[in-house]
């Protein structure tokens, strides 16, 4: 995972959040970002995109973030792709719970678009092994 981070799959059911995050990550961070509006769309798109990192909303209709992460982990080549959860409920207990599920970190929503790329890069660097 020590490679330079370039490909991010961002999953969020809210269109405005997807738009702002994609713009922030591509324009500010220089990342290649594929967005998905649902967990099922992420499971569909991930194998073809082969992201190095997945930014995953926790609360989504039908398939929530933890369920989506579990489904992505079942796909060939996605078993150990790092996941960062994004949630409005970033309390210490929740953060600990998400990390126990296998996330490398948790970012709070709403996020600062100008700082998002740097936060993601910091999570990636800290957890690159």
Beta strands, then each sheet from edge to edge (+ up, - down):
strand 1: 7-11
strand 2: 32-36
strand 3: 53-57
strand 4: 82-87
strand 5: 105-108
sheet 1: 2+ 1+ 3+ 4+ 5+
end
